[in-house]
Amino acid sequence: MPQVLSHQQLLEIANEFGTPLYIYHAERITEQYHRLQEAFKDTDATFFYACKALTNVNVLKHLKHIGCNIDCSSINEVRLALLAGFEPERVLYTSNNIAFSEIEEAVSLGVHVNIDSVSNLQKFGERYGHSYPVGIRLRPNIMAGGNLKISTGHNKSKFGIPVEDIDQVLSVMKEKNLHVRTFHIHTGSEIKDVEVFARGMEVLFDLIRHFPELEVIDLGGGFKVPYTPGEEGTDVERLGKRVKEEFDTIAKKYGRRLKVWFEPGKFLVSEAGYFVVQVNVLKQSGDICFAGVNSGLNHLIRPMFYGSYHHIQNISDPGGKPETYHIVGNVCETDTFAEDRVLPKIKEGDFLVFYNAGAYGFEMASNYNSRFKPAEVLVINNKARLIRRRDTLEDILATQVILKD
Ligand code: LLP
């Protein structure tokens, strides 16, 4: 049984810390990490947590503590990772369209770097030659992922060097004597089908003979997690077996034993997160009953931005008679969390919980409407601990320069 926080626990924590509130469950993160380790135990696999999903330093420290590595998508994430105590060799920086100065900083910090343009690769070669190993982010031209906004490997995507341009990579490698250690792809987020990963491997395996110093195949992140009750996520156990078979075949064919890296974000933290809000207003309009909560797309943008489904429960009265509601926010534009959702009868003041709130929840929150971002709590060793206080008006003003004349 997966580790879950009960309605009662969530209610107690929400009462103690107030709402809107993000709550994360450390043991659930550990459980997901162990599931990956077990699924890939017969391969030389390393997992780098894609911290863009949730960067609270306490969460990063927990992932470090359980042995996971970390993947970053900006130089600030790299700085946070180092601050959380990750040794540089456990940090990966997979960049997209960044200034070369960030790559220089990443190199000076000693972390792994994946580069996703020929232009930055050239600059890298000029500056470092063979002295610093590099990863190449390729675009495999595979359409995959839960929706177009989170599909990154298709043939119109901005991400990575298109695989058909591999000759350009080869000529930079030869001309600048690059040490190409890693091939990277990330085809999208919420990929359920194991065959998508297999197709990605096939694209990369086809190229390895040209890269004598290649040691690592980095298949990115994108494992799907269940959002609706009873839904299945990516079968990581099957993927583990598939990866082993493919890598064994390559070892026989080329006499080279490659390592595999993954960068899971959602898989590690999505289900460990809960977002608790309170109902401000009930409003009947024709046959629609709106439940207006003390939050909005400023705190959890996924439903409005991607049409994502988040399961919701009334934790104040989970046994109440089922009724149908539109769950909406308090922002000054349409911000619908869920339409025609059947929930136990709601009263004003009731606490509702959104599940799967660990990944890209707080992390994509903003101060739109000058509202405060939610606080964050980490439940660790059976104790609920505040890991980010709620904003204050001073926080909102902190970076404004108020002109005196
Ligand atoms: N590696 C790279 C290079 C990535 O770009 C991403 C996600 C990951 C790993 C982790 O993917 P995951 O395992 O979390 O699917 N905000 C969207 C998801 C955007 C994903 C961006 N890149 C959402 O809320 O669905």
Residues whose N, C-alpha, C, O or C-beta is under 5 A from the ligand:
A	BS01	LLP	A50 T94 I150 H186 G188 S189 E190 G220 G221 G222 F223 E263 P264 G265 K266 F267 R302 A359 Y360
